Amino acid sequence: MTDGRQQMEPEVRAAKLDADRLWLRSFGEADRREYLLDRLDRAATLANRPDVDDVLDEAWRVYCASLNDVRSEVSA
């Protein structure tokens, strides 16, 4: 069972990325730009906390992980 999941992982990941890409393309250009800039702003807010030295790696990890699902909110 695990082998089957591992074998399908690249295809599942590619399908999710394609679904997210198509979802983003369903936005108008201005809405898409606003959505992506808002995500970047929220990630920057996480990285701009007073304890940034302690949380920068975590904020970056959360942001990068969120790129796998652009429809999810960026949060800590």
C-alpha positions as CSV (number, residue, x, y, z in Angstrom):
1,M,0.0,0.0,0.0
2,T,2.8,2.4,0.9
3,D,4.7,1.6,-2.3
4,G,1.6,2.4,-4.4
5,R,1.3,5.8,-2.7
6,Q,5.0,6.6,-3.1
7,Q,4.8,5.6,-6.8
8,M,1.8,7.9,-7.4
9,E,3.2,10.8,-5.4
10,P,4.8,12.6,-8.4
11,E,1.6,12.3,-10.4
12,V,-0.6,13.4,-7.5
13,R,1.7,16.4,-6.8
14,A,1.7,17.4,-10.5
15,A,-2.1,17.1,-10.6
16,K,-2.5,19.3,-7.5
17,L,-0.1,21.9,-8.9
18,D,-2.1,21.9,-12.2
19,A,-5.4,22.2,-10.3
20,D,-4.0,25.1,-8.3
21,R,-2.6,26.8,-11.5
22,L,-6.0,26.4,-13.2
23,W,-7.8,27.7,-10.1
24,L,-5.5,30.8,-10.0
25,R,-6.1,31.3,-13.8
26,S,-9.8,31.5,-13.1
27,F,-9.2,34.8,-11.5
28,G,-9.1,38.0,-13.5
29,E,-5.6,39.5,-13.9
30,A,-6.2,42.2,-11.3
31,D,-7.8,39.8,-8.8
32,R,-5.0,37.2,-9.3
33,R,-2.3,39.9,-8.7
34,E,-4.1,41.1,-5.6
35,Y,-4.5,37.6,-4.2
36,L,-0.8,36.7,-4.8
37,L,0.4,40.0,-3.3
38,D,-1.8,39.5,-0.3
39,R,-0.3,36.1,0.3
40,L,3.2,37.6,0.1
41,D,2.2,40.4,2.5
42,R,0.9,37.8,5.0
43,A,4.1,35.8,4.7
44,A,6.2,39.0,5.2
45,T,4.1,39.8,8.2
46,L,5.0,36.5,9.7
47,A,8.7,37.1,8.9
48,N,8.6,40.6,10.3
49,R,7.6,39.7,13.9
50,P,9.8,41.1,16.7
51,D,11.1,37.6,17.5
52,V,12.1,37.2,13.8
53,D,15.4,35.6,14.6
54,D,13.6,32.8,16.4
55,V,10.8,32.3,13.8
56,L,12.2,33.2,10.4
57,D,13.0,29.7,9.5
58,E,9.5,28.6,10.6
59,A,7.8,31.4,8.7
60,W,9.7,30.6,5.6
61,R,8.9,26.8,6.0
62,V,5.2,27.7,6.5
63,Y,5.2,29.9,3.4
64,C,7.0,27.4,1.2
65,A,4.7,24.6,2.4
66,S,1.7,26.8,1.5
67,L,2.9,27.1,-2.1
68,N,1.8,23.5,-2.5
69,D,-1.8,24.6,-2.0
70,V,-2.3,28.2,-3.1
71,R,-5.9,28.0,-2.0
72,S,-5.0,27.7,1.7
73,E,-4.3,30.7,4.0
74,V,-0.7,31.4,5.0
75,S,-0.6,31.1,8.8
76,A,1.7,30.0,11.5
